[in-house]
């Protein structure tokens, strides 16, 4: 994760003081001015008192969520965006966060600090079932595809790749069970994006939420798909695609917004 603002001397000084106080008093949360909003995070994922991180995601959440809205965070990791969304939707809104990796333990702590957030240890895919999730501890690069997880193995050479069986649900079955009508769905799943969208036929057709997706071209290829196939799939469901960020490492983020309702069978 590339956080901005951590090099500022005053921020470092203040952050160091907050961190020391937190350790001294064994606090369960620490404050952070995260992308312009005051939130509270578990000390296990807290980085600084003032943080700017992926501002294009923050902007998309602010524009497409409102008090009382429903946000689904698919691939929530430790829940930074779930917490941020909770600050927007407020106590009348709902935030559902899904994470299959060991980072779920941190996500649970952040959910406990932010009442609109409900956390679920599971993955999302094209079919309900169970599969092995390959992880490197709490790293953010785990996947249901071993080769995808192995891509970033070099960044934590002392942490072995592990695997554990976890539940997989489709968005269609899960949303029906939760009784929720999502306004915005964020998807960041290291190349499993197409699988997630394939499991959301009914949601895309009948509920028409805005979709925010981080697209991983190389990981998509290893997972048996492509970014072109993913975008074509969304366009076939009546979604207009806007690229809101491009990363030098080939990742890019799109905002998919519904146009006219789909009336013809697929």
C-alpha positions as CSV (number, residue, x, y, z in Angstrom):
1,X,0.0,0.0,0.0
2,X,1.3,3.4,-1.0
3,X,0.2,6.0,1.6
4,X,0.8,9.6,1.0
5,X,1.7,12.2,3.6
6,X,3.8,10.0,5.8
7,X,7.0,11.9,4.9
8,X,5.7,15.2,6.4
9,X,7.9,15.9,9.5
10,X,5.0,17.3,11.6
11,X,2.8,14.3,10.7
12,X,5.6,11.9,11.6
13,X,6.1,13.7,15.0
14,X,2.4,13.8,15.8
15,X,1.9,10.2,14.6
16,X,4.8,9.0,16.7
17,X,3.3,10.6,19.8
18,X,-0.2,9.1,19.1
19,X,1.4,5.7,18.6
20,X,3.3,5.8,21.8
21,X,0.3,6.9,23.8
22,X,-1.7,4.1,22.2
23,X,0.8,1.5,23.2
24,X,1.2,2.9,26.7
25,X,-2.6,2.8,27.3
26,X,-3.1,-0.4,25.3
27,X,-5.9,1.3,23.4
28,X,-8.1,-0.7,21.0
29,X,-8.3,2.1,18.4
30,X,-6.3,5.1,17.1
31,X,-7.6,8.2,15.3
32,X,-6.6,9.0,11.7
33,X,-7.5,11.8,9.4
34,X,-8.0,9.4,6.5
35,X,-8.6,11.0,3.1
36,X,-10.1,14.1,4.8
37,X,-12.3,12.2,7.3
38,X,-11.7,11.5,11.0
39,X,-12.0,7.7,11.6
40,X,-10.8,5.2,14.1
41,X,-8.7,2.2,13.1
42,X,-7.4,-0.8,15.0
43,X,-3.7,-0.2,15.9
44,X,-2.8,-3.3,13.8
45,X,-3.6,-1.4,10.6
46,X,-3.1,2.2,11.8
47,X,-0.3,4.1,9.9
48,X,-0.4,7.8,10.8
49,X,-2.5,10.6,12.2
50,X,-3.0,12.1,8.7
51,X,-3.2,9.8,5.7
52,X,-4.0,10.3,2.0
53,X,-4.4,6.9,0.2
54,X,-6.0,6.2,-3.2
55,X,-7.8,9.5,-3.3
56,X,-9.7,8.4,-6.4
57,X,-11.4,5.7,-4.4
58,X,-12.3,8.1,-1.6
59,X,-13.8,10.5,-4.2
60,X,-15.8,7.6,-5.8
61,X,-17.2,6.7,-2.3
62,X,-18.1,10.3,-1.5
63,X,-19.9,10.9,-4.8
64,X,-21.8,7.6,-4.9
65,X,-22.7,7.1,-1.3
66,X,-25.0,9.1,1.0
67,X,-26.4,8.8,4.5
68,X,-28.5,5.6,4.7
69,X,-26.8,4.0,1.7
70,X,-25.7,0.3,1.4
71,X,-22.0,-0.4,0.5
72,X,-20.5,-3.8,-0.2
73,X,-16.7,-4.1,0.1
74,X,-15.6,-7.2,-1.7
75,X,-12.0,-7.9,-0.9
76,X,-12.0,-5.6,2.1
77,X,-8.6,-6.6,3.4
78,X,-8.4,-5.0,6.9
79,X,-11.3,-2.7,6.2
80,X,-9.9,0.8,5.5
81,X,-12.6,1.5,2.9
82,X,-15.3,-0.1,4.9
83,X,-14.6,2.2,7.8
84,X,-14.4,5.2,5.4
85,X,-17.8,4.3,3.9
86,X,-19.3,3.8,7.4
87,X,-18.4,7.5,8.0
88,X,-20.4,8.5,4.9
89,X,-23.5,6.2,5.2
90,X,-23.8,6.8,9.0
91,X,-25.8,4.8,11.5
92,X,-28.8,4.5,9.1
93,X,-26.6,2.9,6.4
94,X,-25.2,-0.5,6.0
95,X,-21.6,-1.7,5.2
96,X,-20.9,-5.3,4.4
97,X,-17.2,-6.3,4.3
98,X,-15.9,-9.6,2.8
99,X,-12.4,-10.9,3.3
100,X,-11.2,-14.5,3.0
101,X,-7.6,-14.0,4.2
102,X,-6.1,-13.9,7.7
103,X,-6.4,-10.1,7.5
104,X,-10.0,-10.8,8.5
105,X,-8.9,-10.7,12.2
106,X,-8.0,-7.0,11.7
107,X,-11.2,-6.4,9.7
108,X,-13.2,-7.7,12.6
109,X,-11.5,-5.3,15.0
110,X,-12.3,-2.4,12.7
111,X,-15.9,-3.5,12.2
112,X,-16.3,-3.6,16.0
113,X,-15.2,0.1,16.2
114,X,-17.6,1.2,13.4
115,X,-21.2,0.1,14.0
116,X,-22.5,0.2,10.4
117,X,-19.8,-2.4,9.4
118,X,-20.6,-6.1,9.3
119,X,-17.6,-8.3,8.5
120,X,-17.7,-11.8,6.9
121,X,-14.8,-14.2,6.4
122,X,-15.6,-15.5,2.9
123,X,-14.8,-14.9,-0.8
124,X,-17.1,-13.9,-3.6
125,X,-17.2,-15.8,-6.9
126,X,-19.2,-17.2,-9.8
127,X,-20.8,-20.1,-7.7
128,X,-21.6,-20.8,-4.1
129,X,-19.2,-23.4,-2.6
130,X,-15.8,-23.7,-1.0
131,X,-12.3,-23.3,-2.2
132,X,-8.7,-23.0,-1.0
133,X,-7.5,-19.4,-0.4
134,X,-3.7,-19.0,-0.8
135,X,-2.3,-16.3,1.5
136,X,1.0,-14.9,2.8
137,X,-0.2,-14.2,6.3
138,X,-2.0,-10.8,6.4
139,X,-0.6,-9.6,3.1
140,X,-3.1,-8.0,0.7
141,X,-2.1,-10.1,-2.3
142,X,-3.7,-13.5,-1.5
143,X,-5.9,-15.3,-4.1
144,X,-7.9,-18.4,-4.8
145,X,-5.3,-19.0,-7.6
146,X,-1.9,-20.1,-6.2
147,X,0.1,-18.6,-9.1
148,X,-1.5,-15.2,-8.3
149,X,-0.4,-15.3,-4.7
150,X,3.1,-16.3,-5.8
151,X,3.5,-13.2,-7.9
152,X,4.2,-11.1,-4.8
153,X,6.0,-13.8,-2.7
154,X,9.3,-11.9,-3.2
155,X,8.1,-9.0,-1.1
156,X,7.7,-11.2,2.0
157,X,10.3,-13.9,1.5
158,X,10.2,-15.1,5.1
159,X,6.4,-15.6,5.1
160,X,5.5,-18.9,3.5
161,X,2.4,-19.2,1.3
162,X,-0.4,-21.0,3.2
163,X,-3.7,-22.3,2.2
164,X,-7.1,-22.7,3.9
165,X,-10.5,-23.7,2.8
166,X,-13.0,-20.8,2.9
167,X,-16.6,-20.3,1.8
168,X,-17.3,-18.7,-1.6
169,X,-20.7,-17.0,-2.2
170,X,-22.1,-15.3,-5.2
171,X,-23.2,-11.7,-4.9
172,X,-26.7,-12.8,-6.1
173,X,-27.3,-15.4,-3.3
174,X,-25.6,-13.2,-0.7
175,X,-27.5,-10.0,-1.4
176,X,-30.7,-12.0,-1.4
177,X,-29.9,-13.5,2.0
178,X,-28.8,-10.1,3.5
179,X,-32.0,-8.4,2.3
180,X,-29.9,-5.5,1.0
181,X,-30.0,-3.4,-2.1
182,X,-26.5,-2.2,-2.7
183,X,-25.8,1.4,-3.9
184,X,-22.1,0.8,-4.5
185,X,-20.0,-2.3,-4.7
186,X,-16.2,-2.1,-4.4
187,X,-14.3,-5.1,-5.8
188,X,-10.5,-5.6,-5.2
189,X,-9.8,-9.3,-5.5
190,X,-6.4,-9.7,-7.1
191,X,-7.6,-11.1,-10.5
192,X,-10.8,-12.8,-9.4
193,X,-12.9,-9.8,-10.6
194,X,-14.6,-11.6,-13.5
195,X,-15.6,-14.5,-11.2
196,X,-17.2,-12.0,-8.8
197,X,-19.1,-10.2,-11.6
198,X,-20.3,-13.5,-13.1
199,X,-21.9,-14.3,-9.7
200,X,-23.8,-11.0,-9.8
201,X,-26.1,-11.4,-12.8
202,X,-29.3,-10.7,-10.8
203,X,-27.7,-7.8,-8.9
204,X,-26.5,-6.1,-12.0
205,X,-29.7,-6.6,-13.9
206,X,-32.3,-5.7,-11.2
207,X,-30.5,-3.6,-8.6
208,X,-28.2,-1.6,-10.9
209,X,-25.5,-0.6,-8.3
210,X,-22.5,1.4,-9.2
211,X,-19.4,-0.9,-9.4
212,X,-15.9,0.3,-8.4
213,X,-13.3,-2.3,-9.5
214,X,-9.5,-2.4,-9.2
215,X,-8.5,-4.4,-12.3
216,X,-5.4,-6.6,-12.3
217,X,-4.6,-7.6,-15.9
218,X,-1.8,-10.0,-15.1
219,X,-3.7,-11.7,-12.3
220,X,-6.8,-11.9,-14.4
221,X,-4.9,-13.8,-17.0
222,X,-3.5,-16.2,-14.5
223,X,-7.1,-16.7,-13.3
224,X,-8.3,-17.6,-16.7
225,X,-9.8,-14.3,-17.9
226,X,-8.8,-10.9,-19.1
227,X,-9.5,-7.3,-18.4
228,X,-11.1,-6.9,-21.8
229,X,-13.5,-9.8,-21.1
230,X,-14.4,-8.2,-17.8
231,X,-15.1,-4.8,-19.3
232,X,-17.1,-6.4,-22.2
233,X,-19.2,-8.3,-19.6
234,X,-20.1,-5.1,-17.7
235,X,-20.9,-3.3,-20.9
236,X,-23.2,-6.1,-22.0
237,X,-25.1,-5.6,-18.7
238,X,-25.7,-1.9,-19.6
239,X,-22.8,-0.3,-17.7
240,X,-20.7,2.6,-18.9
241,X,-17.0,2.3,-17.9
242,X,-14.8,5.2,-16.7
243,X,-11.1,4.6,-15.9
244,X,-10.5,6.7,-12.8
245,X,-6.8,5.7,-12.1
246,X,-3.9,3.9,-13.9
247,X,-1.0,2.5,-11.9
248,X,2.5,2.1,-13.5
249,X,2.4,-1.6,-12.6
250,X,-0.5,-2.1,-15.0
251,X,-3.3,-2.1,-12.4
252,X,-6.1,0.3,-13.1
253,X,-9.4,1.2,-11.4
254,X,-12.7,1.7,-13.2
255,X,-16.1,3.1,-12.1
256,X,-18.9,1.2,-13.9
257,X,-22.2,3.1,-13.8
258,X,-25.5,1.7,-15.0
259,X,-27.1,3.3,-18.1
260,X,-30.5,2.0,-19.3
261,X,-32.1,-0.9,-17.6
262,X,-31.6,-4.3,-19.2
263,X,-34.8,-5.8,-20.6
264,X,-33.5,-8.4,-23.0
265,X,-32.5,-11.9,-21.9
266,X,-28.7,-12.7,-21.6
